[in-house]
Amino acid sequence: MLSADKGRGDAPEEKPSFIHGLRDVTAEEGDILLLGAPFIGNPIPDVKWTKDGETVLPSERIMLTCDGKKVL
């Protein structure tokens, strides 16, 4: 889910959207799984991961990062 939050300097405003959707991935139980989703938007969108309608929160097993262009 994307919603506008922080500005990017002098760049023009741009509606937040994902560049492409998530791709199918397969992993064995216990393996590390990395999901990434590139996006655009100005102000920089506030990105939230959800599963089955519930917000996914960071934990000792889940790490969420955002560099302003891609969420992992």
C-alpha angles and dihedrals in degrees: 000000000000130000129167115259121141130035129239104219116254097348115122119258113271128187110246116251140149115255089219136348127258115289125228112267133181126204135170118242109276094022121120112258119202120194119185131183121186116209144176130216144125121240088041106261124241102238123205126185116220135185122193089349094305124112114249110228128199116261139155087285099038126059120185122193137174126188097184093264104047137025122214 
